[in-house]
Amino acid sequence: MAFESLSDKLQNVFRRLRGKGRLSESDVKEAMREVKLALLEADVNFKVVKQFINSVTERAVGQDVLNSLTPGQMVIKIVNEEMIALMGDTTTEITMVSGGPTVIMMCGLQGAGKTTMSAKLANKFKSQGRRPLLVACDIYRPAAIDQLIVNGNKVGVPVFSMGTNNSAVNIAKAAMEHARKEDNNVIIIDTAGRLHIDEGLMQELADIKAAVGVHHTVLTVDAMTGQDVLNVATTFEEKLGITGVILTKLDGDTRGGAALSLRAVTGKPILYVGTGEKMTDIEQFYPDRMASRILGMGDVLSLIDKVSAEVSEEQAKELEKKFRRADFNFEDFYEQIQSMKKMGGIKSILGMLPGMGQLKDLEIDDDAFKQTEAMINSMTRQERLNPDIITPPRKRRIAKGAGVDIAEVNKLMKQFEQSKKMMKQMSGMMGKKGKKGFKLPFGF
């Protein structure tokens, strides 16, 4: 995952700071030197790093910090605040215009994930009750139109296309007329990309923007391209003027420094981030939550958002009742496994919980649930609803049906009973934010 290496390094620095009863100015400067190296290794822009370290150091060497009863915590608090400021103090959404369709033009280099992100964005707006229309204006890349149509079908959003024999400007104009007739109130134009920035690309985008009155020009960039992301974003802003940036492939094995540098270098906000391949894998970018993740403080609010998207209020209330009565069964267990998979798996969930950063070295294999699912699927409905009736002969049948040793079934039964006791104790302990009766998925 992005920032994992950076997060590890920063947490090591902070652990040493917290271990000291008092801090000297030299302690702070030594810690900042390590933070500086960690940021540079994560591919954060050098000028951005220099300014960041100067700001933190200036605040951290003050007497209020050094003479504090918890100076280490004070320094960490300052780092957190400065990191939030670096990525933008506020969360920025794509705003909708009144009195007509909102026109969003997606732009970026080829391979950044622009076409897929267009569909993800359309799906997001559709879930908010809007009526989006996807427009295929990439007339150069082979199968680009087909890809947009396939993705549009996946999310149930119509796609307007006129093939490759018309100009992108004419397609965009025709799409506007079509949207007005069909009462679409959000128009997302997927434009062509290039392997590099050239005058032809910029002119075509400028022509589309002028022809249809684009409200938001959104740049899609690949987080895995490192420092070059900054050059791309800066050029698009200078030549075209952009509303903000969508950062894709943030779930990849990348150093992630681009996200920390983009706002400071371009002055434009990161609007959303792509976190996976599914059409639902798009998240609002929250600077404070991202800073919290990077510094190993967890991200409970994003976890709550994920749970809220998968578990209805009625389901949450019913699940809470089951926990309190300790009558949680294997059908509930199976449903929770499916919910966790939709939320990115156990490792993703653990990464959002405060204090769980030290567990990232554990070998957590989400595929291990496949065996558990196979055992549950091998049970009868009566066994799933009432695990107490699962006798040794039934265990042997379940093991045979799932293709596992009976010891695995015994292990599952033991873990299940332990988890039931734990969940009964945990019910009522979790903070209720977002949804009344909110509970974490099974096993947490």
C-alpha positions in Angstrom: 0.0 0.0 0.0 1.1 3.6 -0.6 2.8 5.3 2.3 3.5 2.0 4.1 7.3 2.4 4.2 7.0 6.1 5.0 4.5 5.3 7.8 6.9 2.7 9.3 9.8 5.1 9.3 7.9 7.9 10.9 6.4 5.7 13.6 10.0 4.6 14.5 11.0 8.2 14.8 8.0 9.1 17.0 8.5 6.0 19.1 11.9 7.2 20.1 10.6 10.7 20.8 7.9 9.4 23.1 10.4 7.3 24.9 12.2 10.4 26.2 11.1 12.2 29.3 12.5 15.5 28.1 13.5 16.8 24.7 16.4 19.1 23.8 16.6 21.2 20.7 19.2 18.8 19.3 16.8 15.8 19.9 14.1 17.6 17.8 16.6 18.5 15.0 17.8 14.9 14.9 14.3 13.6 14.7 13.5 16.1 11.9 16.6 15.0 10.0 15.2 11.4 10.0 11.7 12.6 9.0 13.3 14.6 6.1 15.1 11.5 4.9 11.9 9.4 5.1 9.9 12.0 3.1 12.6 12.2 0.4 12.8 8.4 0.1 9.0 8.4 -0.3 9.4 10.7 -3.3 8.1 13.8 -1.8 9.3 16.9 -3.7 12.5 18.3 -2.2 11.3 21.9 -1.9 8.1 20.7 -0.3 10.1 18.6 2.2 12.4 21.6 3.0 9.5 23.9 3.8 7.7 21.2 5.8 10.7 20.5 8.0 11.4 24.2 8.5 7.8 24.8 9.6 7.8 21.8 12.0 11.2 22.6 13.5 10.3 26.2 14.0 7.3 25.3 16.0 8.8 22.2 17.8 11.8 24.0 19.3 9.7 26.5 21.2 9.8 26.5 25.0 6.1 25.4 25.3 7.0 22.1 23.5 10.4 21.4 25.1 9.2 22.1 28.6 5.9 20.2 28.1 5.2 17.1 30.3 4.7 15.2 27.0 7.1 16.8 24.6 7.2 13.8 22.2 3.4 13.9 21.8 3.6 17.6 21.2 6.0 17.2 18.4 3.9 14.5 16.8 0.9 16.8 17.1 2.8 19.5 15.3 3.9 17.1 12.5 0.3 16.0 12.1 -1.0 19.6 11.8 1.7 20.6 9.3 1.0 17.5 7.2 -2.6 18.3 7.0 -1.8 21.9 6.0 0.6 20.5 3.4 -2.2 18.4 1.7 -4.9 21.0 2.2 -6.7 22.1 5.3 -10.1 21.4 3.9 -11.8 18.6 1.9 -12.8 19.7 -1.6 -15.8 18.2 -3.5 -16.8 18.6 -7.1 -19.6 21.1 -6.8 -22.8 21.0 -8.9 -24.1 24.0 -10.7 -27.7 25.0 -10.6 -29.9 25.6 -13.6 -28.4 23.1 -16.0 -26.1 20.1 -16.3 -22.8 20.2 -14.5 -20.0 19.5 -17.1 -16.9 17.7 -15.9 -14.0 17.1 -18.3 -11.6 14.3 -17.4 -8.1 14.8 -18.6 -4.6 13.3 -18.1 -1.9 11.2 -19.7 -2.6 7.8 -21.3 -2.5 5.0 -18.8 -3.4 7.0 -15.7 -6.7 5.3 -15.4 -8.8 8.2 -16.7 -11.5 6.1 -18.5 -12.1 3.8 -15.5 -12.1 6.7 -13.1 -14.7 8.5 -15.3 -17.1 5.5 -14.7 -16.2 5.4 -11.0 -17.1 9.0 -10.7 -20.3 8.5 -12.6 -21.2 5.7 -10.2 -20.5 7.9 -7.2 -22.8 10.6 -8.5 -25.5 8.1 -9.4 -25.4 6.8 -5.8 -26.1 10.4 -4.7 -29.3 10.5 -6.7 -27.9 12.3 -9.8 -28.4 11.3 -13.4 -24.9 11.2 -15.0 -24.0 10.7 -18.7 -20.6 9.5 -19.8 -19.3 10.9 -23.0 -16.7 9.1 -25.2 -14.4 11.7 -26.6 -11.2 9.6 -26.8 -11.2 9.0 -30.5 -7.6 7.9 -30.8 -6.9 5.1 -28.3 -7.9 1.7 -29.6 -11.0 0.3 -27.8 -11.2 3.4 -25.5 -14.9 3.8 -26.5 -15.6 0.2 -25.9 -13.9 0.3 -22.5 -16.1 3.3 -21.5 -19.3 1.5 -22.7 -18.4 -1.7 -20.7 -17.7 0.3 -17.6 -20.8 2.4 -18.1 -22.9 -0.8 -18.3 -21.2 -2.1 -15.1 -22.5 0.9 -13.1 -25.7 1.4 -15.0 -24.8 4.8 -16.5 -25.5 5.6 -20.1 -22.7 6.4 -22.5 -22.9 8.8 -25.4 -20.6 8.0 -28.3 -20.4 8.7 -32.0 -17.5 6.5 -33.0 -14.0 7.6 -34.1 -14.9 9.5 -37.3 -16.1 12.7 -35.6 -14.0 15.3 -33.9 -14.0 15.3 -30.1 -15.5 18.8 -30.1 -18.4 17.8 -32.2 -19.0 14.7 -30.0 -19.0 16.9 -26.9 -21.5 19.4 -28.4 -23.8 16.6 -29.5 -23.6 15.0 -26.0 -24.8 18.3 -24.5 -27.9 18.3 -26.7 -28.5 14.6 -25.9 -28.1 15.2 -22.1 -30.7 18.0 -22.2 -33.2 15.8 -24.0 -32.6 12.9 -21.6 -32.5 15.1 -18.5 -29.0 14.1 -17.5 -27.7 16.6 -14.9 -24.1 15.5 -14.7 -22.0 15.2 -17.9 -18.6 13.4 -17.6 -16.4 13.8 -20.7 -13.7 11.2 -21.1 -11.0 12.8 -23.3 -8.0 11.4 -25.1 -4.6 11.1 -23.4 -1.1 10.9 -24.7 2.1 9.2 -23.5 3.4 12.7 -23.0 2.1 16.3 -23.1 2.0 17.9 -26.5 0.4 20.9 -28.1 -2.1 18.8 -30.0 -3.5 17.3 -26.8 -3.7 20.6 -25.0 -5.4 22.4 -28.0 -8.1 19.7 -28.3 -8.9 19.9 -24.6 -9.0 23.7 -24.8 -11.4 23.5 -27.7 -13.7 21.1 -25.9 -13.6 23.3 -22.8 -14.6 26.4 -24.9 -17.2 24.6 -27.0 -19.4 23.2 -24.2 -18.6 25.4 -21.2 -16.9 22.9 -18.9 -17.4 23.7 -15.3 -14.7 21.4 -13.8 -11.5 20.2 -15.5 -10.3 17.3 -13.5 -6.8 15.9 -13.9 -6.3 12.2 -13.4 -2.8 11.2 -12.4 -1.1 7.9 -11.5 0.3 7.8 -8.0 2.9 5.3 -9.2 4.6 7.7 -11.6 6.4 9.5 -8.7 7.9 13.0 -9.2 6.7 13.2 -12.8 3.2 13.6 -11.5 4.1 17.1 -10.4 5.4 18.1 -13.8 2.2 16.8 -15.4 -0.1 18.5 -13.0 1.8 21.8 -13.2 1.7 21.8 -17.0 -2.0 21.0 -17.2 -2.7 23.8 -14.7 -0.6 26.3 -16.6 -1.9 25.5 -20.0 -5.5 24.5 -19.3 -6.5 25.4 -15.8 -7.7 22.5 -13.6 -10.2 22.3 -10.8 -8.4 19.6 -9.0 -6.7 16.2 -9.2 -7.8 12.6 -8.8 -5.0 10.3 -7.7 -5.3 6.7 -9.0 -3.6 3.5 -8.0 -3.1 4.6 -4.4 -3.5 1.0 -3.4 -0.4 0.0 -5.4 3.2 -0.7 -4.2 4.3 2.9 -4.4 6.2 5.4 -2.3 3.2 7.8 -2.5 5.1 11.1 -2.2 3.1 12.6 -5.0 0.0 12.9 -2.8 2.0 14.9 -0.3 3.4 17.2 -2.9 0.6 17.9 -5.3 -1.3 20.5 -3.3 1.8 22.4 -2.3 3.3 22.5 -5.9 0.1 23.1 -7.9 -2.1 24.9 -5.5 -4.9 22.5 -6.6 -6.7 20.1 -4.2 -6.8 16.3 -4.5 -10.5 15.6 -4.9 -10.6 11.8 -4.9 -8.3 8.8 -4.7 -8.6 5.4 -6.5 -8.1 2.5 -4.1 -8.7 -0.5 -6.2 -10.1 -2.0 -9.4 -13.8 -2.2 -8.6 -16.1 0.5 -9.7 -16.8 1.4 -6.0 -13.1 1.8 -5.2 -13.1 5.6 -5.1 -12.8 7.6 -2.0 -13.1 11.3 -1.1 -9.7 12.7 -0.2 -9.6 13.9 3.4 -6.2 15.5 4.2 -6.7 15.0 8.0 -7.6 11.3 7.5 -4.6 10.7 5.2 -2.2 12.4 7.6 -3.6 10.2 10.4 -3.0 7.1 8.3 0.5 8.1 7.4 1.4 8.8 11.0 0.0 5.4 12.2 -3.0 6.9 14.0 -5.5 5.0 12.1 -8.5 6.3 10.2 -11.7 5.3 12.0 -13.9 7.8 10.2 -13.1 6.3 6.8 -13.7 2.8 8.3 -17.1 4.0 9.5 -17.9 5.3 6.0 -16.9 1.9 4.6 -19.0 0.0 7.1 -22.0 2.4 6.6 -21.9 1.8 2.8 -22.0 -2.0 3.3 -24.2 -2.3 6.4 -27.7 -0.7 6.6 -28.9 0.9 9.9 -31.4 -1.9 10.3 -28.7 -4.6 9.7 -26.4 -2.9 12.3 -29.2 -2.8 14.9 -30.1 -6.4 14.3 -26.5 -7.4 14.5 -26.0 -5.5 17.8 -29.0 -7.4 19.3 -27.5 -10.7 18.2 -24.2 -9.8 19.8 -25.9 -8.8 23.1 -27.9 -12.0 23.1 -24.8 -14.0 22.1 -26.9 -15.8 19.4 -24.6 -14.8 16.5 -24.6 -17.7 14.1 -22.6 -18.9 11.1 -25.0 -17.2 8.6 -24.2 -13.9 10.3 -20.5 -14.9 10.2 -20.7 -15.6 6.5 -22.4 -12.2 5.8 -19.7 -10.4 7.8 -17.0 -12.1 5.8 -18.6 -10.9 2.6 -18.8 -7.3 4.1 -15.1 -7.4 5.0 -14.1 -8.5 1.6 -16.1 -5.6 0.1 -14.3 -3.2 2.4 -10.9 -4.3 1.2 -10.1 -7.2 3.5 -8.8 -7.6 7.0 -5.4 -5.9 6.4 -7.1 -2.8 4.9 -9.5 -2.6 7.9 -6.7 -3.1 10.5 -4.7 -0.3 8.9 -7.6 2.1 9.7 -7.7 1.2 13.4 -5.6 3.3 15.8 -2.7 1.5 17.3 -2.8 -1.3 14.8 0.1 -0.2 12.7 2.4 -2.6 14.5 0.4 -5.5 13.1 1.2 -4.8 9.5 4.1 -7.2 9.6 1.7 -10.1 10.4 1.1 -12.4 7.5 -2.6 -11.7 7.1 -4.0 -13.7 4.1 -7.5 -12.7 3.2 -7.7 -15.8 1.0 -7.7 -17.8 4.2 -11.4 -16.9 4.4 -12.0 -19.1 1.3 -11.5 -22.1 3.5 -13.8 -20.8 6.1 -16.4 -20.0 3.5 -16.1 -23.5 2.1 -16.7 -25.0 5.6 -19.8 -22.8 6.2 -21.1 -23.6 2.7 -20.7 -27.3 3.6 -23.1 -26.9 6.6 -26.8 -27.4 6.4 -29.0 -24.4 7.0 -30.0 -25.8 10.4 -26.3 -26.1 11.3 -25.5 -22.5 10.2 -28.4 -21.2 12.3 -27.8 -23.4 15.3 -24.1 -24.3 15.6 -24.7 -26.1 18.9 -26.1 -29.1 16.9 -22.8 -29.7 15.1 -21.7 -33.0 16.5 -18.5 -35.0 15.6 -20.3 -36.9 12.8 -21.6 -33.6 11.4 -18.0 -32.2 11.7 -16.7 -35.1 9.6 -19.3 -34.5 6.9 -18.6 -30.7 6.9 -14.8 -31.4 6.6 -15.3 -33.8 3.8 -17.6 -31.4 1.9 -15.1 -28.5 2.3 -12.1 -30.7 1.4 -10.4 -30.0 4.7 -9.2 -32.0 7.7 -11.6 -32.3 10.6 -9.1 -30.4 12.7 -9.8 -27.3 10.7 -13.5 -27.6 11.5 -12.7 -28.0 15.2 -10.5 -24.9 14.9 -13.3 -22.9 13.3 -15.8 -24.0 16.0 -13.4 -22.9 18.7 -12.7 -19.5 17.1 -16.4 -19.0 16.6 -17.2 -19.6 20.2 -14.4 -17.3 21.4 -15.5 -14.6 19.0 -19.1 -14.8 20.2 -17.9 -14.1 23.8 -15.6 -11.3 22.7 -18.3 -9.6 20.6 -20.8 -9.7 23.5 -18.2 -7.9 25.6 -17.4 -5.4 22.9 -21.0 -4.5 22.1 -21.7 -1.1 23.5 -18.0 -0.3 23.8 -17.6 1.1 20.3 -18.3 4.8 19.8 -21.6 5.4 17.9 -20.7 7.7 15.1 -22.5 8.0 11.8 -25.0 5.2 12.5 -26.8 4.3 15.7 -25.6 1.0 16.8 -22.6 1.0 14.5 -20.4 -2.0 15.1 -17.2 -3.2 13.4 -17.3 -6.3 11.3 -17.1 -9.8 12.9 -13.8 -10.5 14.6 -12.8 -6.9 15.5 
